[in-house]
Structure formats: structure tokens, C-alpha cells
Amino acid sequence: MTLTNNYDVKDASLAEAGRQRIEWASREMPVVKIIRDRFSREKPFAGIRISGCLHITTETANLALALKDGGADTILCASNPLSTQDDVAAALVDYGIPTNAIKGEDDVTYYKHIDTALSNNPQLTVDDGADLVTTLHTKRIDLIKDIIGGTEETTTGVIRLRSLEKAGELKYPLIAVNDAQTKHLFDNRYGTGQSTIDGITRATNVLWAGKKVVVCGYGWCGRGVAMRAKGLGARVIVIEVSPVRALEAAMDGFLVMSLMEAVKEGDIFITLSGDKHVIDEAHIREMKDGAILANSGHFNVEINIPSLESMASGKRTIRPYVDEYTLADGRRLYLLGEGRLINLAAAEGHPASVMDMSFANQALCLEHLVKNRGKFKPQVYAVPEEIDKQVARLKLDSMGIKIDTLTAEQEQYLAAWQEGT
Ligand SMILES: NC(=O)c1ccc[n+]([C@@H]2O[C@H](COP(=O)([O-])OP(=O)(O)OC[C@H]3O[C@@H](n4cnc5c(N)ncnc54)[C@H](O)[C@@H]3O)[C@@H](O)[C@H]2O)c1
């Protein structure tokens, strides 16, 4: 099937601007470039149909171009209503990759775009958050028979897939790209760390120094944000439900307390937990006038926005991505980016250099699925260790960093039990 007009973008005339930004990002994506050059020669995806539900950013465009050069017939849709870069979507269409994504699209359009992406009758799926896979498992089961496998980019998506697997309902093999070390140790930590601060800064222009910043969730993303906020001079409070991670945060030098304690003090609240209603009505009731609320977790459920809406006597958009809610007692709270992941809503998402590793994993895992087609069961698979190591080696090479290797004596020593005191 060849898809030519199966796209929906905001403004096709933005294509040239998008092309330039995609080219700019490619300078910081040397690992994807190496893979793309090999794919161009070897055509591992010749004739393979791929449907991708991803944030439509300059980095995603570089992944999509690598797959295209590898022979794939790829169609894309957005994985979040507010994360699309409209110039990139236009450029992708120009490059011959049908793309269905408009920044600010409503939920109906969002799911219509997923349906269009599935009209490609995919053999491979690339998902970020598992909305594509969920749609396949609920509304388009008929398409699953042709699917070789798929990949999942983020923590929340992997959690959803594992839950599907546990319920015995998962119908095709998926690789949890998020769980590769060269993905979450870098993308979730340093990518989310930097870009979340970037998104909040672009939306508000706040000075971080001296602010009390409350980070909800001290996972890979939360660690990154807490670390970077501290570096900017903020006084960081960490909120956790896991005793081990709370302890880690305390020993990393952060204040740790319950959210009910922190709400009275916090100037900026950032959720990165993958959980629902982490900031709930009871917390909102106690927040001080002027508090800023942002989410950088995958879905816009971490802050109880319906409660905030119902508690508010007034609402206005005071600047782009900043909604001011006035509560009955006169306090004003500021919700950023409609509670959607702020790094992609108000900024450009992760820097290309870190997406280089995430998307190198994506590209190599998709190739792995095709090369080994028929050998997988409907399960959630880990990224093969060899792919993870290869991505790390290529990234180190691109950074000009050389590392040591074990001597034969050391290899033997590390594999043996005999030698002790
Ligand atoms: N913004 C982005 O670009 C971006 C990038 C990567 C991941 N994500 C998303 O960010 C979220 C977090 O990802 P992660 O990799 O850090 O996950 P993680 O599992 O490593 O960490 C989540 C942490 O939140 C804690 N938590 C859960 N419920 C909580 C609650 N009610 N209060 C306080 N803490 C709570 C957990 O104990 C855990 O330590 C996910 O939704 C993920 O998909 C976003």
C-alpha cells in the first residue's frame, strides 16, 4: 500500500522552516546518522509498513527519515495533543512521510489521527505512551494479524503494556525501549531534567534561584529535574511514595516530606510520577497565592485539573501556556501547558543529543524485530543487551571518549571465585 495524501498538518508552507530545524537537530544525532547510513545501504525495512505515534519533533523526524531510507513505508501521528512542532509535521509530509499532527488538536482529532496512522495496516508499530497499541487492542484487533512487533518509548507506555500482558490480553510482541540503559538513564534523567526546566522557564520566565521547587516523583525524570533545579539555585523538596527513593533523595541532599507539608511552602510544583491526581484537591486548597503547577509526566492526569477547574471562580490565559485560576478566597494558582508535559508543550522537548540514544535504540530494535520475525511471542521484551551496549559505544565514539578494556587477567579474575584474601 502506498500512502500519499494520508496526512493532516496545520500549515504545509512551514515545511522549509521545519527542514532547517530537522537538519540542525541531525548535527547532534551522530548515532542515528550512522544507523541511517547503514539502513540506506542495507534496506532492512524494504516494503515494511510502520505506524508511529510519537511526539512530532525534529528528533522524531530524524528517526523517521532513517526508517524511510531503510525502505520503510512510514506514517506518523502525534503521541500528545500539545507536543507537535507544526513546522516539523509539514516538513515530514514534504519528505514523503505522511504525518497527522497539529499542535493543540482536541481529543477527537488526536484519536482520528491515530486511526489514520493505523490505516497503513502496520507491520511494525512505534509508540510513546501506548495509545496506538491500546487503540489496536480495543478498536482495530483486525489489524493485529499482520503485525510483526512494536516498540514503546516511555515509562508510562511500558507500564500499560505490562498491565496488558499480565491480563493475558497482549496480542503481539513489543520491546520496552524505555528500559534500555542508554534510554532511561539519559533521556529520562538528563533530557527531562533540562527540558522541563526549559519549558517552565519559557512559559513563565521565572528566576529559579531561591525558589522553593517541589518535585513529585523521584524516578529517573524526577532525579533529573531535582538535580537541575538545585543547580539553578532553587531549594528543592522531593515528594515520594517509595521509601527507597525517598531515602535516596534525602541522601542526595534534598528535603523530603509529604506533599501536604510541602504545599504551604512551594513556589513551583512539578509532577513526574506517571501517577494520577498526585496533586489533588486537598493540596490545591492549601497552596499559597501565586503557586505555579506544571507536569512533565506522560499524561495530563497527575494534577487534578477537573478539581482545580471546579474550585476556581475565574480563569484566564495570562501568557501562552500559563492559565491563571482564581479561587474563591482570592488566591491565584498558575497551571502551565494545560497540565500536559511541559517540556514539549512550552519548549522543544529533549535536546537532540539525548534523543540520539533513545532513537538509536528504537531504530535498532525495529530492525531486530524484522530480522527475527516469527521468533517472538506476544510479550513485552527487553532491549537486547548487545543493542544497548552498541548505542553506548557509538555515542562515546561520537563524543571522542575512549575507555579502557579488561585485560585477560582481569576477565579471568572477575569470572572466578577462588581468589580471596
Ligand atoms: N516529559 C518527558 O519528556 C518525559 C520523558 C520520559 C518519561 N516521561 C514520563 O515521566 C513519568 C515518570 O517517568 P520515570 O521514568 O521517572 O518513572 P519512574 O518509575 O522511574 O519514577 C516515577 C516515580 O514516581 C513515584 N510516584 C508514584 N506515585 C507517586 C505519588 N503519588 N507521589 C509521589 N511520588 C510518586 C514512584 O515511586 C517513582 O519513584 C512517566 O509518566 C514517563 O512516561 C516524560
The ligand as a Tripos MOL2 file, in Angstrom:
@<TRIPOS>MOLECULE
LIG
   44    48     1     0     0
SMALL
NO_CHARGES

@<TRIPOS>ATOM
      1 N1          8.4520   14.8030   29.8340 N.am      1 LIG1
      2 C1          9.0890   13.9040   29.1220 C.2       1 LIG1
      3 O1          9.6250   14.1790   28.0570 O.2       1 LIG1
      4 C2          9.2150   12.5180   29.6640 C.ar      1 LIG1
      5 C3         10.3500   11.7370   29.3270 C.ar      1 LIG1
      6 C4         10.4520   10.4570   29.8580 C.ar      1 LIG1
      7 C5          9.4330    9.9600   30.6780 C.ar      1 LIG1
      8 N2          8.3350   10.7380   30.9290 N.ar      1 LIG1
      9 C6          7.2310   10.2850   31.7840 C.3       1 LIG1
     10 O2          7.5140   10.7560   33.1180 O.3       1 LIG1
     11 C7          6.8910    9.8870   34.0770 C.3       1 LIG1
     12 C8          7.9550    9.4100   35.0670 C.3       1 LIG1
     13 O3          8.9110    8.6030   34.3880 O.3       1 LIG1
     14 P1         10.1640    7.9570   35.1610 P.3       1 LIG1
     15 O4         10.9600    7.2470   34.1230 O.co2     1 LIG1
     16 O5         10.8000    8.9500   36.0350 O.co2     1 LIG1
     17 O6          9.3760    6.8780   36.0560 O.3       1 LIG1
     18 P2          9.9000    6.1320   37.3560 P.3       1 LIG1
     19 O7          9.0330    4.9290   37.5010 O.co2     1 LIG1
     20 O8         11.3890    5.9650   37.3130 O.co2     1 LIG1
     21 O9          9.5810    7.1680   38.5470 O.3       1 LIG1
     22 C9          8.3170    7.5340   38.9750 C.3       1 LIG1
     23 C10         8.4220    7.8170   40.4760 C.3       1 LIG1
     24 O10         7.2150    8.4370   40.9240 O.3       1 LIG1
     25 C11         6.9200    7.9220   42.2010 C.3       1 LIG1
     26 N3          5.4950    8.1070   42.4810 N.ar      1 LIG1
     27 C12         4.4320    7.3930   42.0230 C.ar      1 LIG1
     28 N4          3.2950    7.8710   42.5330 N.ar      1 LIG1
     29 C13         3.6390    8.9130   43.3270 C.ar      1 LIG1
     30 C14         2.9010    9.8130   44.1430 C.ar      1 LIG1
     31 N5          1.5740    9.7180   44.2450 N.pl3     1 LIG1
     32 N6          3.5880   10.7720   44.8260 N.ar      1 LIG1
     33 C15         4.9370   10.8660   44.7560 C.ar      1 LIG1
     34 N7          5.6890   10.0270   44.0010 N.ar      1 LIG1
     35 C16         5.0440    9.0690   43.3050 C.ar      1 LIG1
     36 C17         7.3360    6.4560   42.1220 C.3       1 LIG1
     37 O11         7.5390    5.9000   43.4090 O.3       1 LIG1
     38 C18         8.6240    6.5460   41.3090 C.3       1 LIG1
     39 O12         9.7640    6.6850   42.1300 O.3       1 LIG1
     40 C19         6.2320    8.7900   33.2510 C.3       1 LIG1
     41 O13         4.9020    9.1580   33.0030 O.3       1 LIG1
     42 C20         7.0210    8.8150   31.9550 C.3       1 LIG1
     43 O14         6.3200    8.2190   30.8940 O.3       1 LIG1
     44 C21         8.2180   12.0130   30.4730 C.ar      1 LIG1
@<TRIPOS>BOND
     1     1     2 1
     2     2     3 2
     3     2     4 1
     4     4     5 ar
     5     4    44 ar
     6     5     6 ar
     7     6     7 ar
     8     7     8 ar
     9     8     9 1
    10     8    44 ar
    11     9    10 1
    12     9    42 1
    13    10    11 1
    14    11    12 1
    15    11    40 1
    16    12    13 1
    17    13    14 1
    18    14    15 2
    19    14    16 1
    20    14    17 1
    21    17    18 1
    22    18    19 2
    23    18    20 1
    24    18    21 1
    25    21    22 1
    26    22    23 1
    27    23    24 1
    28    23    38 1
    29    24    25 1
    30    25    26 1
    31    25    36 1
    32    26    27 ar
    33    26    35 ar
    34    27    28 ar
    35    28    29 ar
    36    29    30 ar
    37    29    35 ar
    38    30    31 1
    39    30    32 ar
    40    32    33 ar
    41    33    34 ar
    42    34    35 ar
    43    36    37 1
    44    36    38 1
    45    38    39 1
    46    40    41 1
    47    40    42 1
    48    42    43 1
@<TRIPOS>SUBSTRUCTURE
     1 LIG1         1 GROUP 0 **** ****
